[in-house]
């Protein structure tokens, strides 16, 4: 997707909050703002799917280690 630069002016408190929230979520301020706009314009479903995909990428190894070598009967007991 092509990107367009958008410059906005906000007070220092808003800028600080945006930086802190983005950092807490492990993303850039650009992506954080982009996701906020998507949510506000009704693209919440797509944003959720993207966030879930990012989560799975980050924790794929943890899940693989947790469930490695288990057979279907063992997994059924966890559900």
Rosetta blueprint (number, residue, H / E / L):
1 X L
2 X L
3 X L
4 X L
5 X L
6 X L
7 X L
8 X L
9 X L
10 X L
11 X L
12 X H
13 X H
14 X H
15 X H
16 X H
17 X H
18 X H
19 X H
20 X H
21 X H
22 X H
23 X H
24 X H
25 X L
26 X L
27 X L
28 X L
29 X H
30 X H
31 X H
32 X H
33 X H
34 X H
35 X H
36 X H
37 X H
38 X H
39 X H
40 X H
41 X L
42 X L
43 X L
44 X H
45 X H
46 X H
47 X H
48 X H
49 X H
50 X H
51 X H
52 X H
53 X H
54 X H
55 X H
56 X H
57 X H
58 X H
59 X H
60 X H
61 X H
62 X H
63 X H
64 X H
65 X H
66 X H
67 X H
68 X L
69 X L
70 X L
71 X L
72 X H
73 X H
74 X H
75 X H
76 X H
77 X H
78 X H
79 X L
